[in-house]
């Protein structure tokens, strides 16, 4: 598999690195790392994402080089942190997904279970044991003797810290710590990365007050084990450019006593419904819950999207019913 990637990259001069329509620290950090690593090999790199980078990611210098339209000419593509058609709808809507399909394509992802998996790519490395796609890139670079310097290493470390919530969730493995140590050895300054992230994570007053609205709107069900909140399209459009509402509220939801699972629903005027799922340590239910509603992800971080016309109440009730069942199953296993 690594030899196939080496061959595809070797034969290509202009490579597009593609992020999904829901960019995060892992996807952006992975794209920037590949830009640096492959750029050092003499390749021309274009980074693409169908949406504008949210402000909270702009501590990763180079975010402004990400474009929202594919170049007219390129030789190959690498899709990072995604392996599903569902997260590439902007490309499809723009009529540019066919361009990607017509060229050699590599997928690097750590989401083991997804809805509508990509079926046209030449090589896929999907490692559900990796904490982040950045971790996969670091391992791949070592196998292919690609140089990871302090710049690309910093982006990889940022991707790992993003998906592991600062090495605090159960995506973190012994291998993750080994990668972090090796990145530190090559000169990556974690305290500096953290300071930059904290500075850009500071919320405007408008977001601070909106957070209070979301806190007041949060519902607690299933003996307070499930915390959920709904965000309508009007608020998504108003507040998302300043701060993603899901991470704005989910940490607080999970910090509430007895809460095992936090769900942020987003509803759109065209009928779409999405949900971001996060759970506390000891409650690995997110992936299974997402799968039951056509999505996927990890045990403690997952999501789903519904576009089949079901209304919010129907989706909400189905989600809550399955979430309750999964939590009850865990309780029964512990009792047994």
C-alpha positions in Angstrom: 0.0 0.0 0.0 2.8 2.4 0.9 4.6 1.5 -2.3 1.4 2.4 -4.3 1.3 5.8 -2.6 4.9 6.4 -3.3 4.4 5.6 -6.9 1.3 7.8 -7.3 3.0 10.7 -5.6 6.2 10.3 -7.5 4.3 10.4 -10.8 2.3 13.6 -9.9 3.5 17.2 -9.9 0.4 19.1 -8.9 -1.4 17.5 -6.0 -4.7 18.7 -4.5 -5.2 18.0 -0.8 -8.9 17.8 -0.1 -10.7 18.4 3.2 -14.3 17.5 4.0 -17.1 20.1 4.3 -16.7 20.1 8.1 -13.1 21.1 8.6 -11.5 20.7 12.0 -8.0 20.9 13.5 -7.2 17.4 12.3 -8.2 18.0 8.7 -6.6 21.4 8.4 -3.5 20.3 10.3 -3.2 17.2 8.0 -3.6 19.3 4.9 -1.0 21.8 6.0 1.4 19.0 7.0 1.1 17.4 3.6 1.6 20.8 1.9 4.9 21.2 3.8 6.1 17.6 3.4 5.2 17.2 -0.3 6.3 20.7 -1.0 9.8 19.8 0.3 9.7 17.0 -2.3 9.3 19.5 -5.0 5.5 19.0 -5.5 3.0 21.8 -6.2 0.2 21.6 -3.6 -3.2 23.1 -3.6 -5.3 22.8 -0.5 -9.1 22.6 -1.0 -12.1 22.8 1.3 -15.7 23.5 0.3 -16.3 25.9 3.2 -14.4 28.8 4.7 -12.1 27.9 7.5 -13.8 28.9 10.8 -12.0 31.5 13.0 -11.1 29.0 15.8 -8.8 27.2 13.3 -6.9 30.2 12.2 -4.1 29.8 14.7 -2.8 27.2 12.2 -0.8 29.5 9.9 -1.5 28.8 6.3 -5.3 28.4 6.7 -5.7 31.2 4.2 -4.1 29.2 1.5 -7.0 26.8 1.4 -9.3 27.5 -1.6 -12.9 26.6 -2.2 -12.6 25.6 -5.8 -10.4 23.0 -7.5 -7.7 24.1 -9.9 -8.4 23.5 -13.6 -5.4 21.2 -13.9 -3.9 18.8 -11.3 -2.4 15.3 -11.4 -3.6 13.6 -8.3 -5.5 14.2 -5.1 -5.3 13.2 -1.4 -8.4 13.3 0.7 -7.6 13.8 4.4 -9.8 13.0 7.4 -12.7 11.8 5.3 -13.6 8.7 3.4 -17.3 9.3 2.6 -19.4 10.9 -0.1 -21.5 12.6 2.6 -18.7 14.9 3.6 -17.8 16.0 0.0 -21.2 17.3 -1.1 -19.8 20.8 -1.9 -17.5 19.2 -4.5 -20.4 17.2 -5.9 -22.7 20.2 -6.0 -20.1 22.2 -7.8 -19.7 19.5 -10.4 -16.0 19.0 -9.5 -16.1 15.6 -7.8 -15.9 14.1 -11.3 -12.5 15.8 -11.7 -11.3 14.1 -8.6 -12.6 10.7 -9.9 -10.8 11.2 -13.2 -7.3 11.4 -11.5 -5.4 9.2 -9.1 -6.7 9.6 -5.6 -5.5 8.6 -2.1 -7.5 8.6 1.1 -6.0 9.0 4.5 -8.5 8.8 7.3 -9.0 7.4 10.8 -12.8 7.0 10.8 -13.3 3.3 10.7 -17.1 3.5 10.0 -18.7 6.0 7.7 -21.9 6.4 5.7 -21.6 6.1 1.9 -17.8 5.2 1.7 -15.8 6.4 -1.3 -15.6 3.7 -3.9 -13.4 5.4 -6.6 -10.1 5.9 -5.0 -6.8 4.2 -5.9 -5.4 3.7 -2.4 -7.0 4.1 1.0 -5.3 4.0 4.4 -8.1 4.0 7.0 -6.7 3.3 10.5 -9.4 3.3 13.1 -6.8 2.8 15.8 -5.0 6.1 15.0 -5.9 9.1 17.1 -6.0 11.4 14.1 -5.3 11.6 10.4 -2.2 13.6 11.3 -0.9 10.5 13.2 -1.4 8.4 10.0 0.5 11.0 8.0 3.5 10.9 10.4 3.6 7.1 10.3 3.3 7.1 6.5 6.0 9.8 6.1 8.4 7.7 8.2 7.8 4.5 6.1 8.3 6.5 2.9 11.4 8.4 4.1 9.6 11.7 3.7 11.1 14.4 5.9 8.9 15.7 8.8 10.4 18.9 9.9 9.4 21.2 12.8 6.9 23.0 10.6 5.0 20.0 9.3 5.5 18.3 12.7 3.7 21.3 14.3 0.7 20.8 12.1 0.7 17.1 12.8 0.8 17.8 16.5 -2.0 20.3 16.2 -4.1 17.6 14.4 -3.5 15.1 17.2 -4.2 17.6 20.0 -7.4 18.6 18.2 -9.0 15.2 17.8 -7.8 13.9 21.2 -8.9 17.1 23.0 -5.4 17.7 24.2 -4.6 14.0 24.8 -7.5 13.7 27.2 -9.9 11.4 25.4 -9.8 7.7 24.6 -8.6 8.2 21.0 -5.2 8.7 22.7 -3.1 5.5 22.6 0.5 4.6 23.5 1.4 5.1 19.9 0.0 8.7 20.1 2.3 9.5 22.9 5.2 8.0 21.0 4.4 10.2 18.0 4.1 13.3 20.3 7.5 12.5 21.8 9.1 12.1 18.3 7.6 15.4 17.2 9.0 17.1 20.3 12.4 15.6 19.5 12.4 17.3 16.0 11.7 20.7 17.6 7.9 21.1 17.8 7.0 23.4 20.6 3.7 22.2 22.2 3.4 25.1 24.7 3.6 27.6 21.8 1.0 25.6 19.8 -1.3 25.6 22.9 -0.9 29.4 23.4 -1.7 30.1 19.8 -4.8 27.9 20.0 -6.0 29.5 23.2 -5.6 32.9 21.8 -7.7 32.1 18.7 -10.2 30.2 20.8 -11.1 33.3 22.7 -14.7 34.1 22.0 -16.2 37.5 21.0 -18.7 38.9 23.4 -21.5 38.0 20.9 -20.5 34.3 21.2 -20.1 34.5 25.0 -23.7 35.7 25.2 -24.9 33.1 22.7 -23.3 30.4 24.7 -25.5 31.4 27.6 -28.5 30.9 25.3 -27.4 27.4 24.4 -26.7 26.5 28.0 -30.3 27.6 28.9 -31.7 25.6 25.9 -29.9 22.4 26.7 -32.2 19.5 27.6 -31.3 16.6 29.9 -33.0 13.2 29.5 -32.5 9.6 30.4 -31.8 10.3 34.1 -29.6 13.2 33.0 -27.3 10.9 31.1 -28.0 12.6 27.8 -27.6 16.3 27.2 -28.9 17.7 23.9 -29.5 21.0 22.2 -30.9 22.0 18.8 -29.5 24.8 16.7 -31.6 26.1 13.8 -30.2 27.3 10.5 -30.7 31.0 11.3 -28.3 30.6 14.2 -25.9 28.4 12.3 -25.5 31.2 9.7 -25.2 34.0 12.2 -22.8 32.4 14.7 -20.8 29.7 12.9 -18.5 32.2 11.1 -17.4 33.4 14.5 -17.4 30.1 16.4 -18.6 26.5 15.7 -21.6 26.1 18.1 -21.0 22.4 18.7 -17.6 22.6 20.4 -18.7 25.9 22.0 -21.2 23.9 24.1 -20.3 20.2 24.1 -17.5 20.4 26.6 -19.8 22.1 29.1 -22.4 19.5 28.5 -20.0 16.7 29.2 -18.7 18.5 32.3 -22.2 18.3 33.8 -22.6 15.7 36.6 -24.1 12.4 35.4 -24.0 13.3 31.7 -22.6 10.5 29.6 -23.5 11.7 26.1 -23.7 15.1 24.5 -25.6 15.7 21.3 -25.8 18.9 19.2 -28.5 18.8 16.5 -28.4 21.3 13.6 -31.5 21.7 11.5 -31.7 23.4 8.1 -34.5 25.0 6.2 -34.1 22.4 3.4 -34.9 19.6 5.8 -31.4 18.4 6.5 -30.6 17.4 10.1 -27.1 16.8 11.4 -25.9 15.7 14.8 -22.5 15.9 16.5 -22.1 13.2 19.1 -19.5 13.2 22.0 -19.4 11.0 25.1 -17.4 10.8 28.3 -14.8 8.2 29.1 -16.5 4.9 29.9 -19.4 5.5 27.5 -18.2 4.4 24.0 -21.6 4.7 22.4 -21.1 7.5 19.8 -20.1 5.3 16.8 -22.9 2.8 17.3 -25.4 5.6 17.7 -24.3 7.4 14.6 -24.4 4.1 12.6 -28.0 3.6 13.6 -28.9 6.9 11.9 -26.8 6.5 8.8 -23.6 8.1 10.1 -20.3 7.0 11.6 -17.2 7.9 13.6 -15.4 6.8 16.7 -16.6 5.4 20.0 -16.5 8.7 21.7 -16.9 11.1 18.8 -19.2 10.6 15.8 -21.9 12.2 13.8 -24.7 11.7 11.3 -26.7 13.5 8.7 -30.4 12.9 7.7 -31.6 14.0 4.3 -34.4 11.6 3.7 -37.3 14.0 4.6 -37.8 12.8 8.2 -38.7 15.7 10.4 -36.8 16.8 13.5 -39.1 15.2 16.0 -38.9 11.8 14.3 -35.1 11.9 14.1 -34.8 13.2 17.7 -37.0 10.5 19.1 -35.1 7.8 17.1 -31.8 9.1 18.3 -32.8 9.3 21.9 -34.4 5.9 21.9 -31.2 4.3 20.5 -29.0 6.3 22.8 -30.9 5.2 25.8 -30.7 1.6 24.7 -26.9 1.8 24.3 -26.4 3.4 27.7 -28.7 0.8 29.3 -26.7 -2.0 27.7 -23.5 -0.6 29.2 -25.1 -0.4 32.6 -26.3 -4.0 32.3 -22.8 -5.1 31.3 -21.3 -3.4 34.3 -23.9 -4.9 36.6 -23.2 -8.4 35.2 
